[in-house]
Amino acid sequence: MELIAEHGSISAAGRALGMSYRRAWLLVEAMNTGFGRPVVEAQTGGRTGGGARLSAFGGAVVAQYRAIEAAAEASAAPFLARLRQPG
């Protein structure tokens, strides 16, 4: 999703991840369906063609995911540090 926001298209985001447009599109459709509302929206084309962007909800999903990721990393740090100790 972050790469869609960065590149402005599903196909460019897919290329950046080394996946086909179809695979990227199916993942976006699965997220839109799973959340029951769009996380990615189509942009209508002009001279440069259309594209895609994150919906406001999609931006919130990314922000909350990154917050969960940071909290999990902070919570796990002491346990992982103990695993790195010799003996």
The first five atom37 places (N, CA, C, CB, O) and aatype in JSON, in Angstrom:
{
  "aatype": [12, 6, 10, 9, 0, 6, 8, 7, 15, 9, 15, 0, 0, 7, 1, 0, 10, 7, 12, 15, 18, 1, 1, 0, 17, 10, 10, 19, 6, 0, 12, 2, 16, 7, 13, 7, 1, 14, 19, 19, 6, 0, 5, 16, 7, 7, 1, 16, 7, 7, 7, 0, 1, 10, 15, 0, 13, 7, 7, 0, 19, 19, 0, 5, 18, 1, 0, 9, 6, 0, 0, 0, 6, 0, 15, 0, 0, 14, 13, 10, 0, 1, 10, 1, 5, 14, 7],
  "atom_mask": [
    [1, 1, 1, 1, 1],
    [1, 1, 1, 1, 1],
    [1, 1, 1, 1, 1],
    [1, 1, 1, 1, 1],
    [1, 1, 1, 1, 1],
    [1, 1, 1, 1, 1],
    [1, 1, 1, 1, 1],
    [1, 1, 1, 0, 1],
    [1, 1, 1, 1, 1],
    [1, 1, 1, 1, 1],
    [1, 1, 1, 1, 1],
    [1, 1, 1, 1, 1],
    [1, 1, 1, 1, 1],
    [1, 1, 1, 0, 1],
    [1, 1, 1, 1, 1],
    [1, 1, 1, 1, 1],
    [1, 1, 1, 1, 1],
    [1, 1, 1, 0, 1],
    [1, 1, 1, 1, 1],
    [1, 1, 1, 1, 1],
    [1, 1, 1, 1, 1],
    [1, 1, 1, 1, 1],
    [1, 1, 1, 1, 1],
    [1, 1, 1, 1, 1],
    [1, 1, 1, 1, 1],
    [1, 1, 1, 1, 1],
    [1, 1, 1, 1, 1],
    [1, 1, 1, 1, 1],
    [1, 1, 1, 1, 1],
    [1, 1, 1, 1, 1],
    [1, 1, 1, 1, 1],
    [1, 1, 1, 1, 1],
    [1, 1, 1, 1, 1],
    [1, 1, 1, 0, 1],
    [1, 1, 1, 1, 1],
    [1, 1, 1, 0, 1],
    [1, 1, 1, 1, 1],
    [1, 1, 1, 1, 1],
    [1, 1, 1, 1, 1],
    [1, 1, 1, 1, 1],
    [1, 1, 1, 1, 1],
    [1, 1, 1, 1, 1],
    [1, 1, 1, 1, 1],
    [1, 1, 1, 1, 1],
    [1, 1, 1, 0, 1],
    [1, 1, 1, 0, 1],
    [1, 1, 1, 1, 1],
    [1, 1, 1, 1, 1],
    [1, 1, 1, 0, 1],
    [1, 1, 1, 0, 1],
    [1, 1, 1, 0, 1],
    [1, 1, 1, 1, 1],
    [1, 1, 1, 1, 1],
    [1, 1, 1, 1, 1],
    [1, 1, 1, 1, 1],
    [1, 1, 1, 1, 1],
    [1, 1, 1, 1, 1],
    [1, 1, 1, 0, 1],
    [1, 1, 1, 0, 1],
    [1, 1, 1, 1, 1],
    [1, 1, 1, 1, 1],
    [1, 1, 1, 1, 1],
    [1, 1, 1, 1, 1],
    [1, 1, 1, 1, 1],
    [1, 1, 1, 1, 1],
    [1, 1, 1, 1, 1],
    [1, 1, 1, 1, 1],
    [1, 1, 1, 1, 1],
    [1, 1, 1, 1, 1],
    [1, 1, 1, 1, 1],
    [1, 1, 1, 1, 1],
    [1, 1, 1, 1, 1],
    [1, 1, 1, 1, 1],
    [1, 1, 1, 1, 1],
    [1, 1, 1, 1, 1],
    [1, 1, 1, 1, 1],
    [1, 1, 1, 1, 1],
    [1, 1, 1, 1, 1],
    [1, 1, 1, 1, 1],
    [1, 1, 1, 1, 1],
    [1, 1, 1, 1, 1],
    [1, 1, 1, 1, 1],
    [1, 1, 1, 1, 1],
    [1, 1, 1, 1, 1],
    [1, 1, 1, 1, 1],
    [1, 1, 1, 1, 1],
    [1, 1, 1, 0, 1]
  ],
  "atom_positions": [
    [[0.83, -1.19, 0.0], [0.0, 0.0, 0.0], [0.87, 1.25, 0.0], [-0.94, 0.0, 1.21], [0.57, 2.24, -0.68]],
    [[1.95, 1.2, 0.76], [2.82, 2.38, 0.81], [3.44, 2.66, -0.56], [3.93, 2.18, 1.85], [3.64, 3.82, -0.93]],
    [[3.74, 1.61, -1.31], [4.31, 1.82, -2.64], [3.27, 2.33, -3.62], [4.92, 0.53, -3.16], [3.61, 3.06, -4.55]],
    [[2.02, 1.97, -3.44], [0.95, 2.54, -4.27], [0.88, 4.03, -4.0], [-0.42, 1.87, -3.98], [0.77, 4.83, -4.94]],
    [[0.94, 4.42, -2.73], [0.93, 5.85, -2.39], [2.14, 6.56, -2.98], [0.9, 6.04, -0.86], [2.02, 7.68, -3.47]],
    [[3.3, 5.91, -2.94], [4.53, 6.52, -3.44], [4.54, 6.64, -4.97], [5.73, 5.71, -2.98], [4.93, 7.67, -5.51]],
    [[4.11, 5.58, -5.65], [4.2, 5.54, -7.12], [2.93, 6.01, -7.82], [4.53, 4.16, -7.56], [2.98, 6.37, -9.0]],
    [[1.81, 6.0, -7.13], [0.57, 6.44, -7.75], [-0.06, 5.42, -8.69], [0.0, 0.0, 0.0], [-0.94, 5.77, -9.47]],
    [[0.4, 4.17, -8.62], [-0.23, 3.14, -9.44], [0.02, 1.76, -8.85], [0.3, 3.2, -10.88], [1.02, 1.5, -8.18]],
    [[-0.94, 0.89, -9.12], [-0.82, -0.49, -8.66], [0.28, -1.2, -9.45], [-2.16, -1.24, -8.81], [1.06, -1.97, -8.88]],
    [[0.34, -0.95, -10.75], [1.34, -1.65, -11.57], [2.76, -1.25, -11.18], [1.11, -1.35, -13.05], [3.64, -2.1, -11.11]],
    [[3.0, 0.04, -10.92], [4.34, 0.48, -10.51], [4.71, -0.07, -9.14], [4.43, 2.02, -10.5], [5.85, -0.44, -8.9]],
    [[3.74, -0.12, -8.24], [4.0, -0.7, -6.92], [4.32, -2.18, -7.05], [2.78, -0.49, -5.98], [5.23, -2.68, -6.4]],
    [[3.57, -2.88, -7.89], [3.85, -4.29, -8.13], [5.24, -4.51, -8.7], [0.0, 0.0, 0.0], [5.96, -5.41, -8.26]],
    [[5.61, -3.7, -9.67], [6.96, -3.81, -10.26], [8.03, -3.59, -9.2], [7.14, -2.8, -11.42], [9.03, -4.31, -9.16]],
    [[7.83, -2.6, -8.34], [8.8, -2.31, -7.28], [8.96, -3.5, -6.33], [8.37, -1.05, -6.49], [10.02, -3.68, -5.73]],
    [[7.92, -4.29, -6.2], [7.95, -5.46, -5.32], [8.3, -6.74, -6.08], [6.62, -5.62, -4.63], [8.39, -7.82, -5.48]],
    [[8.5, -6.62, -7.38], [8.83, -7.8, -8.19], [7.65, -8.72, -8.42], [0.0, 0.0, 0.0], [7.83, -9.93, -8.57]],
    [[6.44, -8.17, -8.45], [5.27, -9.0, -8.7], [4.5, -8.48, -9.9], [4.36, -9.05, -7.46], [4.65, -7.33, -10.3]],
    [[3.69, -9.33, -10.47], [2.91, -8.96, -11.63], [1.81, -7.98, -11.23], [2.3, -10.21, -12.29], [1.42, -7.87, -10.07]],
    [[1.32, -7.26, -12.24], [0.19, -6.36, -12.0], [-1.0, -7.16, -11.49], [-0.18, -5.59, -13.3], [-1.68, -6.74, -10.56]],
    [[-1.24, -8.31, -12.09], [-2.4, -9.12, -11.68], [-2.32, -9.5, -10.21], [-2.5, -10.39, -12.54], [-3.31, -9.39, -9.49]],
    [[-1.16, -9.94, -9.77], [-0.99, -10.31, -8.36], [-1.22, -9.11, -7.45], [0.43, -10.89, -8.11], [-1.92, -9.21, -6.45]],
    [[-0.64, -7.96, -7.82], [-0.82, -6.74, -7.02], [-2.29, -6.34, -6.99], [0.05, -5.59, -7.59], [-2.82, -5.98, -5.94]],
    [[-2.95, -6.4, -8.13], [-4.36, -6.03, -8.22], [-5.21, -6.96, -7.36], [-4.83, -6.06, -9.68], [-6.11, -6.5, -6.66]],
    [[-4.92, -8.27, -7.41], [-5.68, -9.22, -6.59], [-5.5, -8.95, -5.1], [-5.26, -10.66, -6.92], [-6.45, -9.07, -4.33]],
    [[-4.3, -8.58, -4.7], [-4.06, -8.25, -3.29], [-4.83, -7.0, -2.88], [-2.56, -8.05, -3.04], [-5.41, -6.95, -1.79]],
    [[-4.85, -6.0, -3.74], [-5.62, -4.78, -3.46], [-7.1, -5.11, -3.36], [-5.38, -3.7, -4.56], [-7.78, -4.65, -2.44]],
    [[-7.6, -5.9, -4.29], [-9.02, -6.28, -4.25], [-9.35, -7.06, -2.97], [-9.38, -7.13, -5.48], [-10.41, -6.86, -2.38]],
    [[-8.44, -7.94, -2.56], [-8.66, -8.7, -1.33], [-8.72, -7.77, -0.11], [-7.54, -9.75, -1.13], [-9.55, -7.97, 0.77]],
    [[-7.85, -6.76, -0.08], [-7.89, -5.81, 1.04], [-9.16, -4.98, 1.0], [-6.66, -4.89, 1.0], [-9.81, -4.79, 2.03]],
    [[-9.52, -4.48, -0.18], [-10.75, -3.68, -0.3], [-11.96, -4.5, 0.14], [-10.93, -3.19, -1.75], [-12.84, -3.98, 0.84]],
    [[-12.02, -5.76, -0.25], [-13.14, -6.63, 0.12], [-13.08, -6.98, 1.6], [-13.13, -7.9, -0.73], [-14.09, -6.93, 2.3]],
    [[-11.89, -7.35, 2.07], [-11.74, -7.76, 3.46], [-12.09, -6.67, 4.46], [0.0, 0.0, 0.0], [-12.68, -6.95, 5.5]],
    [[-11.72, -5.45, 4.15], [-12.03, -4.34, 5.05], [-13.45, -3.83, 4.86], [-11.04, -3.21, 4.84], [-13.96, -3.07, 5.69]],
    [[-14.09, -4.24, 3.78], [-15.46, -3.8, 3.53], [-15.57, -2.38, 3.02], [0.0, 0.0, 0.0], [-16.67, -1.85, 2.88]],
    [[-14.45, -1.79, 2.73], [-14.41, -0.45, 2.13], [-13.04, -0.28, 1.48], [-14.69, 0.69, 3.2], [-12.09, -0.97, 1.84]],
    [[-12.95, 0.64, 0.55], [-11.7, 0.76, -0.21], [-10.52, 1.26, 0.62], [-11.91, 1.68, -1.38], [-10.63, 2.23, 1.37]],
    [[-9.41, 0.57, 0.46], [-8.14, 1.08, 0.99], [-7.34, 1.72, -0.15], [-7.32, -0.06, 1.66], [-6.49, 2.58, 0.08]],
    [[-7.64, 1.29, -1.36], [-7.03, 1.85, -2.57], [-8.16, 2.24, -3.51], [-6.04, 0.84, -3.26], [-9.11, 1.48, -3.7]],
    [[-8.03, 3.42, -4.09], [-9.04, 3.93, -5.02], [-8.39, 4.23, -6.36], [-9.72, 5.19, -4.45], [-7.23, 4.63, -6.44]],
    [[-9.17, 4.04, -7.41], [-8.7, 4.4, -8.75], [-8.76, 5.9, -8.91], [-9.55, 3.69, -9.85], [-9.66, 6.56, -8.39]],
    [[-7.8, 6.44, -9.65], [-7.81, 7.85, -10.02], [-8.14, 7.91, -11.51], [-6.43, 8.56, -9.7], [-7.58, 7.16, -12.31]],
    [[-9.03, 8.79, -11.87], [-9.37, 8.91, -13.28], [-8.23, 9.54, -14.04], [-10.66, 9.73, -13.47], [-7.48, 10.36, -13.5]],
    [[-8.1, 9.16, -15.28], [-6.97, 9.61, -16.1], [-7.19, 10.97, -16.72], [0.0, 0.0, 0.0], [-8.32, 11.43, -16.9]],
    [[-6.11, 11.57, -17.01], [-6.09, 12.83, -17.76], [-5.13, 12.62, -18.9], [0.0, 0.0, 0.0], [-5.13, 11.56, -19.54]],
    [[-4.3, 13.6, -19.17], [-3.3, 13.45, -20.23], [-2.3, 12.34, -19.91], [-2.55, 14.77, -20.44], [-1.83, 11.65, -20.82]],
    [[-1.99, 12.16, -18.63], [-0.98, 11.17, -18.24], [-1.59, 9.83, -17.87], [-0.17, 11.69, -17.08], [-0.87, 8.92, -17.47]],
    [[-2.9, 9.68, -18.01], [-3.55, 8.41, -17.68], [-3.99, 8.37, -16.24], [0.0, 0.0, 0.0], [-3.77, 9.31, -15.47]],
    [[-4.62, 7.27, -15.88], [-5.13, 7.11, -14.52], [-4.07, 6.58, -13.58], [0.0, 0.0, 0.0], [-2.87, 6.61, -13.87]],
    [[-4.52, 6.11, -12.48], [-3.6, 5.59, -11.48], [-4.39, 5.11, -10.29], [0.0, 0.0, 0.0], [-5.57, 4.79, -10.39]],
    [[-3.73, 5.05, -9.17], [-4.37, 4.62, -7.94], [-3.79, 5.42, -6.78], [-4.18, 3.09, -7.71], [-2.67, 5.91, -6.84]],
    [[-4.58, 5.52, -5.74], [-4.12, 6.21, -4.53], [-4.76, 5.53, -3.33], [-4.48, 7.75, -4.57], [-5.76, 4.83, -3.46]],
    [[-4.17, 5.76, -2.19], [-4.77, 5.25, -0.96], [-5.97, 6.12, -0.62], [-3.74, 5.23, 0.2], [-5.94, 7.34, -0.76]],
    [[-7.03, 5.48, -0.16], [-8.15, 6.24, 0.37], [-7.72, 6.78, 1.74], [-9.46, 5.34, 0.48], [-6.68, 6.4, 2.27]],
    [[-8.54, 7.65, 2.3], [-8.24, 8.14, 3.65], [-8.17, 6.97, 4.62], [-9.31, 9.16, 4.13], [-7.31, 6.93, 5.49]],
    [[-9.08, 6.01, 4.45], [-9.07, 4.82, 5.3], [-7.8, 4.0, 5.06], [-10.33, 3.96, 5.03], [-7.21, 3.49, 6.01]],
    [[-7.37, 3.88, 3.81], [-6.13, 3.16, 3.49], [-4.93, 3.79, 4.16], [0.0, 0.0, 0.0], [-4.06, 3.08, 4.67]],
    [[-4.87, 5.11, 4.17], [-3.79, 5.81, 4.86], [-3.81, 5.52, 6.35], [0.0, 0.0, 0.0], [-2.76, 5.35, 6.98]],
    [[-5.02, 5.46, 6.92], [-5.15, 5.14, 8.35], [-4.73, 3.7, 8.63], [-6.59, 5.36, 8.83], [-4.13, 3.43, 9.67]],
    [[-5.05, 2.78, 7.73], [-4.65, 1.38, 7.89], [-3.12, 1.28, 7.92], [-5.22, 0.51, 6.74], [-2.56, 0.59, 8.78]],
    [[-2.45, 1.97, 7.0], [-0.99, 1.95, 6.97], [-0.42, 2.53, 8.27], [-0.47, 2.76, 5.75], [0.49, 1.95, 8.86]],
    [[-0.95, 3.65, 8.7], [-0.45, 4.29, 9.93], [-0.64, 3.38, 11.14], [-1.18, 5.63, 10.16], [0.27, 3.25, 11.96]],
    [[-1.79, 2.74, 11.25], [-2.04, 1.85, 12.39], [-1.17, 0.61, 12.3], [-3.52, 1.45, 12.44], [-0.68, 0.13, 13.33]],
    [[-0.97, 0.09, 11.11], [-0.09, -1.07, 10.94], [1.33, -0.73, 11.39], [-0.08, -1.54, 9.47], [1.95, -1.51, 12.12]],
    [[1.84, 0.41, 10.98], [3.19, 0.82, 11.37], [3.28, 1.05, 12.88], [3.61, 2.1, 10.62], [4.32, 0.76, 13.49]],
    [[2.21, 1.56, 13.5], [2.2, 1.75, 14.96], [2.22, 0.39, 15.67], [0.95, 2.57, 15.4], [2.93, 0.23, 16.66]],
    [[1.46, -0.56, 15.18], [1.45, -1.91, 15.76], [2.83, -2.55, 15.6], [0.37, -2.8, 15.09], [3.33, -3.17, 16.53]],
    [[3.42, -2.39, 14.43], [4.75, -2.94, 14.16], [5.79, -2.37, 15.13], [5.16, -2.64, 12.7], [6.61, -3.11, 15.67]],
    [[5.76, -1.06, 15.35], [6.71, -0.42, 16.26], [6.49, -0.89, 17.7], [6.59, 1.11, 16.19], [7.45, -1.14, 18.43]],
    [[5.23, -1.02, 18.11], [4.93, -1.47, 19.47], [5.37, -2.92, 19.67], [3.43, -1.34, 19.75], [5.89, -3.27, 20.73]],
    [[5.18, -3.75, 18.66], [5.6, -5.15, 18.76], [7.12, -5.25, 18.83], [5.07, -5.96, 17.57], [7.66, -6.05, 19.6]],
    [[7.79, -4.45, 18.03], [9.27, -4.45, 18.05], [9.79, -4.02, 19.42], [9.82, -3.52, 16.95], [10.71, -4.63, 19.96]],
    [[9.21, -2.97, 19.97], [9.63, -2.49, 21.29], [9.35, -3.54, 22.37], [8.93, -1.16, 21.64], [10.16, -3.74, 23.27]],
    [[8.21, -4.18, 22.3], [7.86, -5.2, 23.29], [8.75, -6.43, 23.2], [6.4, -5.62, 23.13], [9.08, -7.04, 24.22]],
    [[9.14, -6.78, 22.0], [9.96, -7.98, 21.8], [11.44, -7.75, 22.07], [9.79, -8.48, 20.39], [12.18, -8.71, 22.3]],
    [[11.89, -6.51, 22.06], [13.33, -6.2, 22.17], [14.0, -6.86, 23.37], [13.52, -4.71, 22.26], [15.06, -7.45, 23.19]],
    [[13.46, -6.78, 24.58], [14.16, -7.41, 25.71], [14.29, -8.92, 25.57], [13.43, -7.08, 27.0], [15.3, -9.5, 25.96]],
    [[13.27, -9.56, 25.02], [13.3, -11.01, 24.83], [14.33, -11.4, 23.77], [11.91, -11.53, 24.44], [15.07, -12.37, 23.93]],
    [[14.36, -10.65, 22.69], [15.33, -10.92, 21.64], [16.76, -10.67, 22.12], [15.03, -10.06, 20.41], [17.68, -11.39, 21.73]],
    [[16.94, -9.66, 22.95], [18.27, -9.37, 23.5], [18.77, -10.56, 24.33], [18.24, -8.08, 24.36], [19.94, -10.93, 24.25]],
    [[17.88, -11.16, 25.11], [18.27, -12.33, 25.92], [18.67, -13.5, 25.03], [17.13, -12.74, 26.85], [19.56, -14.27, 25.39]],
    [[18.03, -13.65, 23.91], [18.37, -14.75, 22.99], [19.72, -14.54, 22.34], [17.3, -14.89, 21.92], [20.38, -15.5, 21.95]],
    [[20.14, -13.29, 22.22], [21.43, -12.97, 21.6], [22.61, -13.14, 22.57], [21.41, -11.55, 21.07], [23.76, -13.19, 22.14]],
    [[22.33, -13.24, 23.86], [23.4, -13.36, 24.85], [24.04, -14.75, 24.75], [22.85, -13.12, 26.3], [23.34, -15.75, 24.61]],
    [[25.37, -14.81, 24.82], [26.04, -16.11, 24.74], [25.73, -16.98, 25.97], [27.57, -15.91, 24.6], [25.51, -16.48, 27.08]],
    [[25.73, -18.29, 25.73], [25.64, -19.27, 26.79], [24.38, -19.25, 27.5], [0.0, 0.0, 0.0], [24.17, -20.04, 28.42]]
  ]
}
